[in-house]
Amino acid sequence: MENLKSIWKPELYRIQMEAPLPNHIICENCPNRPEFYGKEYHGIMGHKEATLLLEDEPNGSFLIRKGNEYNDFYTLSWKFDDRIHHYKLYYDGTHYIKDKRYDTIYDLVADGLITCHMELKAHHILEMINSRANYTESPYVTLNRKKLKTLSQIHQESNRASPIFLKSDTKQEIHSDRKPPFNLTPTLEDPPPLYKYSKSHSFKVHTFKGLNWCELCANFLWGFTAQGVKCEDCGFIAHSKCSERVPNHCVPDLKKLRGVFGIDLTTLLNAHSSTLPFVVRKCVNEIESRGLDSEGIYRVSGFADEIEALKLAFDRDGEATDLSVYSNINVVAGTLKLYLRLLPVPLITYEVHPKLINAIQMKTTVVQVAMLRECLDSLPPAHFNCLQYMVQHLHRVAQHAEVNKMSPHNLSTVFAPTLVATPPAITDLSFEIRALQALIEYCPQIYYNNK
């Protein structure tokens, strides 16, 4: 405890240690005692009688009773701050009064006494936590130097004129000779591009064992259960209130990710410090190296067992996965389609879907292209970049349509169910196919800009 004084603030811990401990008032002979209560149960008893039993007892003393035989709840009566309090108490396999659940009645009373004690004795600290928590001055910065370096890179990138975020550029007048704002054209020697996307934490209410402190405000996480929240992706710990003030600087821990398939796109890219998923990049490189002339590329299915084997290889070996051992290029193409299909949120998100359908229904090509560019601006940056990479790739595949028989329409028919988030009620994908076909056909006008 002494070694942490320079980092953590021990006041709340000290106050918790001063909270009264549970002291159950025993009733030896009580008929019809529920099996989930012990000798603290006193049967049917009014609040006046309960008050008389508790008023001379120390703070923390409690008993359980039933107000009358018709109640569908029990009553917890305890003494706190020299006053008697009564609460409706329920049991459905766990004990609870409000939201928190407890395995034993002792845990419920102990945690409740701590909470009441904190509200009484530490209200000034709690008010400060709710109003003044400062991320940049938090112990997270002190204890996590590696993550701090990543955070500084995020700030530098977000402040730099990065083409990823130059949304206004895509709203200028359209010309076919524009240059790409962000060169995503693959080469066989491409190293993994490095970047950090802004990502919110995936906070979940958590019960911590032992002593834990909030990584935002440096104050103790008081109580015995559900003391705060923990990010499922990076492990960041905070009070529930403090979590509302934490910026979108989640740096996912690779150890918490199971493989690469079926993982949220932004989470995966931040964990790998990459702009694009290595699965997509490696598969596209392989296909453009030896598959552009393959008839029916993306339409012809590869062998299911080999696709599964390649999927497992990506999950196991990551960037080091060797695609050259798969002589059938349709296996590589099928694995790429599988990766995109398993994304929790497709590249073209549900929010953007209505805008996409509206854009493709415009009467002239010029207006369609302009509106398509505008609706793509609404995509999260990770989705925007990965979609751009895929559309540029499909545009190059379509340029070999005389040989591979995969025109923009054929490619869009294959990929529309995978790339576009379509509500389940929609079974006719004709608009989605038309929209993706337009993205492929007019790829240079949509993605290329003057520099």
KOLPA-983532 format. One line per 8 residues: number of its first residue (from 1); their letters; for each residue x, y negated, z negated of N, C-alpha, C. Coordinates in steps of 0.05 Angstrom, whole numbers. Layout:
residues N
NUM	A	X Y Z X Y Z X Y Z | ...
This chain:
residues 451
1	MENLKSIW	17 24 0 0 0 0 17 -25 0 | 39 -24 -15 56 -48 -17 69 -54 9 | 76 -33 25 90 -37 50 72 -50 71 | 46 -49 67 28 -60 87 19 -89 80 | 29 -100 58 19 -126 50 24 -148 71 | 47 -146 85 53 -167 104 36 -165 129 | 21 -143 133 5 -140 157 -25 -140 149 | -32 -122 131 -61 -119 124 -68 -136 101
9	KPELYRIQ	-94 -143 99 -104 -159 78 -119 -140 58 | -108 -138 34 -118 -117 15 -142 -126 -2 | -152 -150 1 -172 -160 -17 -197 -142 -17 | -207 -134 6 -231 -118 7 -226 -90 -5 | -202 -80 -2 -196 -54 -15 -197 -56 -45 | -186 -78 -55 -186 -82 -85 -215 -85 -95 | -231 -100 -79 -258 -104 -88 -274 -78 -88 | -269 -61 -67 -283 -36 -66 -275 -18 -90
17	MEAPLPNH	-250 -19 -98 -241 -3 -121 -255 -12 -147 | -266 -36 -147 -280 -46 -171 -310 -40 -171 | -319 -28 -149 -348 -22 -147 -355 -1 -168 | -380 -2 -179 -388 18 -198 -390 46 -185 | -384 66 -201 -386 94 -191 -413 106 -197 | -422 125 -181 -448 137 -186 -448 152 -213 | -470 150 -227 -473 163 -253 -502 173 -254 | -506 199 -248 -534 209 -246 -546 214 -274
25	IICENCPN	-570 205 -277 -585 210 -302 -599 237 -299 | -593 255 -317 -602 283 -315 -629 288 -326 | -645 305 -312 -670 315 -322 -667 346 -322 | -665 358 -346 -660 387 -348 -683 404 -338 | -707 397 -347 -730 414 -341 -750 398 -324 | -748 403 -297 -766 389 -278 -778 410 -260 | -804 414 -262 -817 434 -244 -818 423 -215 | -819 442 -196 -822 435 -168 -800 417 -157
33	RPEFYGKE	-776 422 -167 -753 406 -157 -746 414 -129 | -744 395 -110 -736 402 -82 -708 414 -82 | -704 433 -64 -678 447 -63 -655 428 -54 | -661 406 -42 -640 388 -33 -633 367 -54 | -645 368 -78 -638 350 -100 -630 367 -124 | -613 356 -141 -604 369 -165 -618 358 -189 | -604 358 -212 -616 349 -237 -621 319 -239 | -612 304 -218 -619 276 -217 -648 271 -210
41	YHGIMGHK	-662 292 -201 -691 290 -194 -708 293 -219 | -726 273 -223 -743 271 -247 -772 276 -242 | -779 285 -218 -807 291 -212 -824 266 -208 | -850 267 -213 -867 244 -208 -863 225 -232 | -857 200 -224 -850 180 -245 -855 152 -233 | -866 134 -248 -871 107 -239 -846 90 -243 | -845 66 -231 -821 49 -232 -817 38 -260 | -838 35 -276 -834 25 -303 -819 45 -320
49	EATLLLED	-827 70 -318 -814 91 -333 -785 95 -324 | -780 93 -298 -753 95 -288 -736 72 -298 | -748 48 -299 -733 25 -309 -725 29 -338 | -743 40 -354 -737 44 -383 -714 64 -386 | -713 85 -369 -691 104 -370 -664 92 -362 | -664 73 -344 -639 62 -333 -629 37 -346 | -646 22 -360 -639 -5 -369 -615 -5 -389 | -612 16 -404 -590 17 -424 -565 32 -413
57	EPNGSFLI	-567 41 -389 -545 56 -377 -526 37 -362 | -501 46 -357 -482 29 -343 -489 25 -313 | -479 4 -301 -483 0 -272 -473 24 -257 | -488 32 -237 -482 55 -221 -499 79 -229 | -513 77 -251 -531 99 -259 -555 101 -240 | -564 125 -235 -586 129 -216 -602 154 -222 | -626 154 -212 -643 178 -213 -661 178 -188 | -672 202 -183 -690 204 -160 -717 214 -170
65	RKGNEYND	-738 203 -159 -765 208 -168 -784 208 -145 | -810 214 -151 -831 211 -131 -852 194 -144 | -860 172 -130 -879 154 -142 -906 167 -147 | -915 183 -129 -940 199 -133 -939 223 -114 | -956 242 -118 -954 267 -102 -962 264 -73 | -974 241 -66 -982 237 -38 -961 223 -21 | -941 212 -33 -920 198 -18 -905 218 1 | -898 209 25 -882 225 43 -852 219 40
73	FYTLSWKF	-845 204 19 -817 197 14 -812 200 -16 | -786 199 -23 -778 199 -50 -769 170 -57 | -761 165 -82 -752 139 -89 -725 142 -104 | -706 126 -95 -680 124 -109 -681 100 -127 | -678 103 -153 -676 81 -172 -648 80 -183 | -636 57 -182 -609 55 -193 -605 28 -207 | -584 26 -222 -577 1 -236 -552 -10 -223 | -555 -35 -215 -532 -50 -202 -534 -79 -210
81	DDRIHHYK	-511 -90 -217 -510 -118 -226 -529 -123 -249 | -531 -104 -266 -548 -105 -290 -578 -108 -284 | -586 -99 -260 -614 -100 -253 -621 -72 -241 | -647 -66 -243 -657 -40 -233 -669 -45 -205 | -661 -28 -186 -670 -30 -158 -682 -4 -150 | -702 -6 -132 -716 18 -122 -716 18 -92 | -710 42 -80 -709 45 -51 -724 70 -42 | -737 67 -19 -749 91 -7 -727 109 4
89	LYYDGTHY	-730 135 -3 -709 154 4 -721 177 20 | -706 186 41 -716 207 58 -696 229 62 | -706 252 70 -688 275 75 -699 291 99 | -682 295 119 -690 312 142 -667 331 150 | -652 339 130 -627 354 135 -603 338 126 | -606 311 127 -587 292 115 -603 272 99 | -589 260 80 -602 240 63 -599 212 76 | -620 196 76 -618 169 87 -639 151 75
97	IKDKRYDT	-631 125 75 -650 103 67 -656 86 92 | -636 78 107 -640 63 132 -627 79 155 | -605 68 165 -593 81 189 -572 101 182 | -556 96 162 -534 114 155 -543 141 145 | -529 162 152 -537 189 143 -515 201 125 | -523 217 106 -504 227 86 -510 257 81 | -489 272 77 -492 301 71 -501 306 43 | -493 289 24 -501 292 -4 -513 266 -14
105	IYDLVADG	-530 269 -35 -541 245 -47 -520 229 -62 | -499 242 -71 -478 228 -85 -464 209 -65 | -458 219 -41 -445 202 -21 -463 178 -14 | -489 182 -12 -507 160 -6 -506 138 -28 | -507 147 -53 -507 128 -75 -480 114 -77 | -458 129 -74 -431 117 -76 -427 96 -54 | -435 103 -29 -432 84 -7 -450 60 -11 | -475 64 -20 -493 42 -25 -483 23 -46
113	LITCHMEL	-472 34 -68 -461 17 -89 -438 0 -79 | -421 12 -62 -399 -3 -50 -409 -26 -33 | -429 -19 -16 -440 -40 2 -452 -63 -14 | -468 -57 -34 -480 -78 -51 -458 -94 -65 | -438 -80 -75 -416 -94 -89 -401 -113 -70 | -397 -104 -45 -383 -121 -26 -400 -146 -20 | -426 -142 -15 -443 -164 -10 -444 -184 -32 | -441 -174 -57 -441 -192 -81 -415 -206 -86
121	KAHHILEM	-393 -191 -84 -367 -201 -92 -349 -210 -69 | -355 -202 -45 -337 -208 -23 -351 -223 -1 | -373 -237 -7 -388 -250 14 -372 -271 28 | -353 -284 14 -337 -305 26 -318 -293 47 | -308 -269 42 -291 -256 62 -307 -246 85 | -330 -235 80 -347 -225 102 -356 -247 120 | -362 -271 109 -369 -294 125 -346 -302 143 | -322 -301 132 -298 -308 148 -294 -288 171
129	INSRANYT	-298 -263 165 -295 -242 186 -315 -247 208 | -339 -255 202 -360 -259 222 -356 -284 238 | -339 -302 229 -337 -328 242 -310 -335 252 | -288 -323 242 -262 -333 248 -242 -311 258 | -252 -288 264 -233 -267 273 -219 -276 298 | -192 -274 297 -175 -283 319 -159 -260 331 | -164 -254 356 -151 -231 368 -121 -235 370 | -113 -258 378 -84 -263 383 -67 -263 358
137	ESPYVTLN	-80 -267 335 -65 -266 310 -70 -241 294 | -81 -220 307 -89 -196 293 -65 -177 290 | -67 -158 271 -45 -139 268 -41 -121 292 | -61 -119 309 -59 -104 333 -34 -113 349 | -29 -139 349 -6 -151 363 20 -142 349 | 20 -141 323 44 -134 308 51 -105 310 | 31 -87 309 36 -59 307 38 -45 333 | 28 -57 355 27 -44 381 42 -60 402
145	RKKLKTLS	69 -60 399 85 -76 417 82 -67 446 | 80 -42 451 77 -32 479 51 -42 491 | 29 -40 476 4 -50 486 4 -80 489 | 18 -94 471 20 -123 473 33 -131 499 | 54 -116 507 67 -122 533 47 -119 556 | 30 -98 554 10 -94 575 -10 -117 575 | -18 -126 551 -37 -148 549 -26 -173 562 | 0 -178 558 12 -202 570 13 -200 600
153	QIHQESNR	16 -175 610 15 -171 639 -13 -177 650 | -33 -169 634 -60 -175 642 -65 -205 645 | -56 -220 624 -59 -249 625 -44 -261 649 | -19 -251 654 -4 -262 676 -18 -257 703 | -28 -232 706 -42 -225 731 -68 -241 735 | -82 -244 713 -108 -258 716 -104 -288 721 | -82 -299 713 -76 -327 717 -63 -332 744 | -52 -311 756 -39 -313 782 -60 -313 804
161	ASPIFLKS	-53 -325 827 -72 -325 849 -72 -297 863 | -83 -278 848 -83 -251 858 -105 -248 879 | -99 -235 902 -120 -231 922 -143 -214 913 | -139 -198 891 -160 -182 881 -184 -199 872 | -177 -222 861 -198 -239 850 -205 -264 867 | -194 -265 891 -199 -289 908 -226 -286 921 | -247 -286 906 -274 -282 916 -283 -304 935 | -274 -328 930 -283 -351 947 -272 -348 975
169	DTKQEIHS	-249 -335 979 -237 -332 1005 -255 -316 1023 | -270 -297 1012 -286 -280 1028 -312 -293 1037 | -317 -318 1030 -341 -331 1037 -337 -352 1059 | -312 -353 1071 -306 -372 1092 -318 -362 1118 | -316 -379 1139 -326 -371 1165 -311 -347 1175 | -325 -328 1189 -313 -303 1196 -299 -305 1223 | -274 -294 1223 -258 -292 1248 -246 -264 1249 | -243 -253 1273 -233 -226 1275 -203 -225 1271
177	DRKPPFNL	-189 -248 1272 -160 -247 1270 -149 -253 1242 | -167 -250 1222 -158 -256 1195 -139 -234 1186 | -121 -241 1167 -103 -222 1156 -114 -212 1129 | -107 -188 1121 -118 -178 1096 -108 -193 1072 | -125 -200 1052 -116 -214 1029 -100 -196 1010 | -103 -170 1014 -90 -151 996 -83 -126 1013 | -58 -122 1019 -51 -101 1038 -54 -73 1026 | -75 -59 1034 -80 -33 1024 -73 -11 1044
185	TPTLEDPP	-61 -19 1067 -55 1 1088 -34 20 1077 | -39 46 1077 -21 65 1065 3 71 1082 | 25 77 1070 48 89 1083 57 112 1067 | 72 131 1079 80 155 1065 99 148 1042 | 113 125 1043 132 119 1022 120 100 1001 | 94 94 1003 81 76 984 86 84 955 | 97 67 938 97 73 909 70 66 898 | 63 77 874 37 70 862 37 41 855
193	PLYKYSKS	19 25 867 17 -4 860 9 -7 830 | 21 -26 816 16 -30 788 -3 -54 784 | -22 -49 767 -41 -71 760 -57 -63 736 | -67 -83 722 -85 -78 700 -112 -92 705 | -133 -77 704 -160 -89 707 -170 -96 680 | -187 -117 680 -201 -124 655 -221 -102 649 | -219 -91 625 -237 -69 618 -247 -72 589 | -273 -69 585 -284 -71 559 -279 -45 543
201	HSFKVHTF	-278 -47 517 -274 -24 500 -299 -7 499 | -296 19 496 -319 37 493 -322 44 464 | -334 24 449 -336 27 420 -359 46 413 | -354 64 393 -374 81 381 -371 80 351 | -394 80 337 -394 81 308 -378 105 299 | -361 101 279 -343 123 271 -341 124 241 | -339 148 230 -333 153 202 -304 159 199 | -290 142 184 -261 145 181 -254 159 155
209	KGLNWCEL	-234 176 156 -224 189 132 -200 175 122 | -197 172 96 -175 158 85 -178 128 87 | -157 113 83 -157 84 84 -152 74 112 | -170 56 122 -167 45 149 -173 15 148 | -159 1 166 -162 -28 168 -171 -36 196 | -186 -58 198 -194 -69 223 -171 -80 238 | -167 -73 263 -144 -82 279 -148 -110 290 | -171 -122 285 -176 -149 294 -172 -169 272
217	CANFLWGF	-185 -165 249 -184 -185 227 -165 -177 205 | -155 -152 206 -135 -141 186 -148 -135 159 | -174 -136 157 -188 -130 131 -196 -100 130 | -198 -91 106 -204 -63 100 -232 -55 111 | -234 -30 121 -259 -19 129 -272 -5 105 | -290 -19 92 -301 -9 67 -322 12 71 | -328 26 49 -349 46 50 -339 74 54 | -357 94 53 -350 122 56 -358 133 83
225	TAQGVKCE	-376 121 97 -385 132 123 -393 110 142 | -389 115 168 -396 95 189 -385 67 182 | -359 67 174 -348 41 164 -343 21 186 | -341 31 211 -336 12 233 -339 27 260 | -324 17 280 -326 29 306 -297 35 316 | -296 54 335 -271 61 347 -274 64 377 | -255 53 392 -257 55 421 -249 83 430 | -267 96 445 -262 124 454 -239 126 474
233	DCGFIAHS	-232 103 487 -211 104 508 -184 97 498 | -182 78 479 -155 69 470 -151 72 440 | -172 78 425 -169 82 396 -170 57 380 | -176 34 391 -178 9 377 -199 11 355 | -193 3 330 -210 5 307 -219 -23 298 | -244 -26 291 -254 -52 283 -279 -50 267 | -285 -71 251 -312 -74 240 -332 -76 263 | -356 -69 258 -376 -72 279 -379 -100 288
241	KCSERVPN	-379 -119 269 -381 -148 277 -356 -157 292 | -333 -148 283 -308 -156 296 -307 -146 325 | -319 -122 330 -318 -111 356 -332 -128 377 | -350 -145 368 -365 -163 386 -347 -185 396 | -324 -189 383 -306 -211 390 -280 -202 404 | -277 -176 407 -253 -166 419 -255 -170 450 | -235 -183 462 -236 -187 491 -234 -161 506 | -239 -162 532 -238 -138 549 -210 -131 556
249	HCVPDLKK	-195 -122 536 -167 -116 540 -161 -87 533 | -180 -69 538 -176 -41 532 -154 -29 549 | -134 -16 536 -113 -3 550 -116 27 544 | -130 42 561 -136 70 555 -110 87 551 | -113 106 533 -91 124 526 -94 149 544 | -73 155 559 -74 179 576 -80 204 561 | -72 205 536 -77 230 520 -106 234 515 | -122 212 517 -151 215 512 -167 222 537
257	LRGVFGID	-153 222 560 -167 229 585 -163 258 592 | -184 271 600 -182 299 609 -181 300 639 | -157 301 650 -154 302 679 -160 275 692 | -168 276 717 -173 252 732 -201 252 746 | -212 276 750 -238 278 763 -260 272 742 | -280 256 751 -303 251 733 -297 229 712 | -275 215 715 -268 194 696 -276 167 708 | -286 149 691 -293 122 700 -269 110 715
265	LTTLLNAH	-274 97 737 -253 88 755 -234 67 741 | -246 47 729 -230 26 716 -214 38 693 | -226 56 677 -212 69 655 -187 84 665 | -191 100 686 -169 116 697 -147 98 708 | -154 77 723 -133 60 734 -117 45 713 | -131 36 692 -116 23 670 -98 42 656 | -107 67 652 -91 87 638 -66 93 654 | -68 93 681 -45 99 698 -30 74 708
273	SSTLPFVV	-39 50 699 -27 25 708 -25 23 738 | -48 30 751 -48 31 780 -72 15 791 | -68 5 815 -90 -9 829 -110 10 841 | -99 33 851 -115 53 865 -111 80 852 | -132 97 852 -129 125 842 -108 140 859 | -90 154 846 -69 168 861 -82 191 877 | -105 202 868 -118 222 884 -126 211 911 | -138 187 911 -147 175 936 -123 168 954
281	RKCVNEIE	-103 156 941 -80 147 957 -65 171 969 | -61 192 954 -46 215 964 -62 230 986 | -88 233 982 -105 247 1002 -106 231 1028 | -110 205 1026 -111 188 1049 -85 189 1064 | -62 187 1050 -36 188 1063 -33 215 1078 | -41 237 1065 -38 263 1078 -56 265 1103 | -80 255 1101 -99 257 1123 -89 240 1147 | -79 216 1141 -69 199 1162 -43 209 1174
289	SRGLDSEG	-29 226 1159 -5 237 1169 -10 260 1188 | -30 277 1182 -33 301 1199 -63 308 1204 | -81 290 1199 -109 298 1203 -126 279 1220 | -115 257 1230 -131 239 1245 -141 251 1271 | -127 270 1282 -136 283 1307 -151 309 1302 | -156 315 1277 -170 340 1270 -200 337 1276 | -211 353 1293 -239 350 1301 -257 356 1277 | -276 337 1272 -295 340 1250 -283 334 1223
297	IYRVSGFA	-261 319 1222 -249 312 1196 -270 299 1178 | -272 307 1154 -292 299 1134 -320 312 1138 | -326 320 1162 -351 334 1167 -349 364 1163 | -326 375 1172 -321 404 1170 -312 409 1141 | -325 428 1128 -318 435 1100 -293 452 1098 | -277 446 1078 -254 463 1071 -263 487 1054 | -245 506 1049 -252 529 1033 -256 520 1004 | -279 528 992 -286 518 966 -265 526 945
305	DEIEALKL	-254 550 947 -235 559 926 -209 543 928 | -201 535 952 -177 519 956 -182 490 946 | -205 479 951 -212 453 941 -211 452 910 | -222 473 898 -222 476 869 -193 478 859 | -176 493 873 -148 496 865 -134 469 867 | -139 453 888 -126 427 891 -136 408 869 | -162 409 863 -173 393 842 -159 399 815 | -156 424 809 -142 432 784 -113 423 784
313	AFDRDGEA	-101 424 808 -73 415 810 -71 385 804 | -89 369 815 -89 340 809 -93 335 779 | -112 350 767 -116 346 738 -92 354 722 | -78 375 732 -55 386 716 -29 371 722 | -23 366 748 3 355 756 3 325 762 | -21 314 766 -23 286 771 -9 277 796 | 7 256 794 21 244 817 39 264 831 | 49 284 816 68 303 828 55 325 845
321	TDLSVYSN	29 324 847 15 345 862 25 346 891 | 32 370 901 42 374 928 19 382 947 | 12 364 965 -10 369 984 -1 385 1009 | 25 386 1013 35 398 1038 31 429 1038 | 26 440 1014 22 469 1013 -6 477 1022 | -24 457 1026 -51 463 1036 -51 457 1066 | -47 479 1081 -45 476 1110 -71 466 1124 | -93 473 1112 -119 465 1123 -125 437 1113
329	INVVAGTL	-124 417 1131 -128 389 1123 -156 384 1113 | -175 401 1120 -202 398 1111 -205 403 1081 | -186 418 1069 -185 422 1040 -178 395 1027 | -158 381 1038 -151 355 1027 -174 335 1029 | -187 335 1053 -210 317 1057 -233 324 1038 | -238 350 1034 -259 358 1017 -253 351 988 | -228 352 980 -221 344 952 -224 314 948 | -217 298 968 -222 270 966 -251 263 964
337	KLYLRLLP	-268 276 980 -297 272 977 -307 280 950 | -296 302 940 -305 312 913 -297 292 891 | -273 281 893 -265 260 873 -284 237 873 | -290 226 897 -308 203 899 -336 210 890 | -345 235 896 -372 243 888 -375 246 858 | -353 253 844 -354 258 815 -350 232 799 | -345 210 812 -342 185 796 -368 180 781 | -367 173 756 -392 168 740 -409 146 753
345	VPLITYEV	-395 125 764 -409 104 778 -396 103 806 | -411 107 828 -400 106 855 -387 80 861 | -370 79 882 -355 55 889 -374 32 894 | -396 36 908 -416 15 912 -437 20 890 | -437 3 870 -452 7 846 -482 4 849 | -497 12 829 -526 9 829 -534 -21 830 | -519 -38 818 -525 -67 818 -522 -79 846 | -503 -68 861 -497 -80 887 -515 -67 909
353	HPKLINAI	-526 -44 904 -542 -29 923 -564 -46 936 | -581 -60 920 -602 -75 933 -592 -97 951 | -569 -110 943 -558 -131 960 -547 -119 986 | -536 -95 985 -526 -82 1009 -549 -76 1028 | -571 -66 1018 -594 -60 1035 -606 -85 1047 | -607 -106 1031 -617 -132 1041 -599 -143 1063 | -573 -140 1060 -554 -151 1080 -557 -137 1107 | -560 -111 1106 -561 -96 1132 -586 -101 1147
361	QMKTTVVQ	-606 -112 1135 -632 -118 1148 -633 -145 1161 | -611 -160 1159 -610 -186 1172 -609 -182 1203 | -619 -202 1218 -624 -198 1247 -599 -199 1264 | -579 -215 1256 -555 -217 1273 -531 -205 1259 | -512 -196 1275 -488 -184 1264 -472 -203 1247 | -470 -228 1256 -455 -249 1242 -466 -252 1213 | -492 -254 1211 -505 -257 1185 -501 -232 1168 | -504 -209 1181 -501 -184 1166 -473 -182 1154
369	VAMLRECL	-453 -188 1170 -425 -186 1161 -420 -206 1138 | -430 -230 1141 -426 -250 1120 -439 -241 1094 | -463 -230 1096 -477 -222 1071 -464 -197 1060 | -454 -179 1077 -440 -156 1067 -415 -164 1051 | -401 -183 1061 -377 -193 1047 -385 -205 1020 | -407 -219 1020 -416 -232 996 -425 -212 975 | -439 -191 983 -449 -171 964 -425 -155 953 | -405 -149 970 -382 -135 960 -367 -150 939
377	DSLPPAHF	-369 -177 940 -356 -193 919 -367 -188 891 | -391 -176 890 -404 -171 865 -393 -145 852 | -378 -130 866 -367 -105 855 -346 -110 834 | -343 -93 814 -320 -95 796 -294 -93 811 | -273 -107 803 -248 -107 819 -238 -80 826 | -239 -61 808 -228 -34 814 -245 -21 836 | -271 -24 835 -288 -13 856 -284 -28 883 | -281 -55 881 -276 -71 905 -252 -61 920
385	NCLQYMVQ	-230 -57 905 -204 -49 918 -205 -21 929 | -216 -3 913 -217 25 923 -236 28 947 | -258 14 947 -276 14 970 -262 2 995 | -248 -20 991 -233 -32 1013 -213 -12 1025 | -199 2 1007 -179 21 1016 -192 43 1033 | -215 53 1023 -229 75 1036 -241 65 1063 | -253 42 1064 -265 32 1088 -244 27 1110 | -221 15 1102 -199 11 1121 -189 38 1132
393	HLHRVAQH	-188 58 1114 -180 85 1123 -200 97 1142 | -226 95 1136 -247 106 1154 -247 91 1180 | -241 65 1180 -239 50 1205 -217 61 1222 | -194 69 1210 -172 80 1226 -180 108 1236 | -195 124 1220 -204 150 1228 -222 147 1253 | -240 127 1251 -259 123 1273 -246 114 1299 | -222 102 1297 -208 94 1321 -198 118 1337 | -198 142 1325 -191 167 1339 -215 184 1345
401	AEVNKMSP	-238 171 1347 -264 186 1350 -264 202 1376 | -250 194 1397 -251 209 1422 -239 237 1418 | -221 239 1398 -208 265 1393 -222 279 1369 | -225 265 1347 -236 278 1323 -267 278 1321 | -280 265 1340 -309 265 1342 -323 252 1318 | -308 236 1303 -320 223 1280 -322 193 1284 | -345 185 1295 -351 157 1300 -358 143 1274 | -360 117 1273 -369 103 1249 -395 113 1238
409	HNLSTVFA	-414 120 1257 -440 131 1248 -436 158 1235 | -420 175 1248 -416 202 1236 -403 200 1209 | -383 183 1206 -369 179 1181 -387 168 1159 | -404 149 1167 -422 137 1147 -444 157 1139 | -452 174 1157 -471 195 1150 -459 214 1129 | -434 220 1132 -420 238 1112 -416 224 1086 | -408 199 1086 -399 185 1062 -420 169 1047 | -442 162 1060 -462 146 1047 -472 158 1021
417	PTLVATPP	-479 184 1020 -488 195 994 -467 195 972 | -441 193 980 -419 193 961 -411 166 952 | -410 147 970 -399 120 964 -420 101 954 | -445 105 960 -466 86 953 -483 97 930 | -486 82 909 -503 89 886 -532 85 894 | -546 107 899 -574 105 908 -592 115 886 | -613 100 879 -632 110 859 -644 137 867 | -649 155 848 -658 182 855 -684 182 871
425	AITDLSFE	-701 162 868 -727 162 882 -723 158 912 | -700 148 921 -695 143 949 -684 168 962 | -698 180 981 -688 203 995 -680 197 1024 | -690 176 1035 -683 167 1062 -660 148 1060 | -636 157 1069 -612 140 1067 -605 125 1093 | -625 121 1109 -619 108 1135 -607 80 1132 | -617 64 1112 -606 37 1108 -578 39 1097 | -573 58 1079 -547 61 1067 -527 69 1089
433	IRALQALI	-535 87 1107 -518 96 1128 -511 73 1147 | -532 57 1153 -527 34 1171 -508 14 1158 | -511 9 1132 -494 -10 1118 -465 0 1118 | -461 25 1112 -433 35 1111 -422 36 1139 | -438 42 1159 -429 41 1187 -420 13 1194 | -435 -7 1186 -427 -35 1191 -400 -41 1177 | -396 -32 1152 -371 -37 1138 -348 -25 1154 | -352 -1 1165 -330 12 1180 -325 -2 1207
441	EYCPQIYY	-347 -8 1221 -344 -20 1248 -332 -48 1246 | -341 -64 1227 -333 -92 1225 -313 -96 1202 | -298 -74 1196 -278 -75 1175 -258 -99 1177 | -247 -105 1201 -229 -127 1203 -242 -154 1196 | -267 -158 1205 -280 -183 1199 -288 -185 1170 | -294 -163 1158 -304 -163 1130 -280 -167 1110 | -258 -153 1115 -237 -152 1096 -212 -170 1103 | -211 -179 1127 -187 -194 1135 -192 -224 1132
449	NNK	-172 -238 1121 -174 -267 1117 -149 -281 1126 | -152 -306 1134 -128 -322 1140 -112 -328 1115 | -86 -328 1117 -69 -334 1094 -56 -361 1098
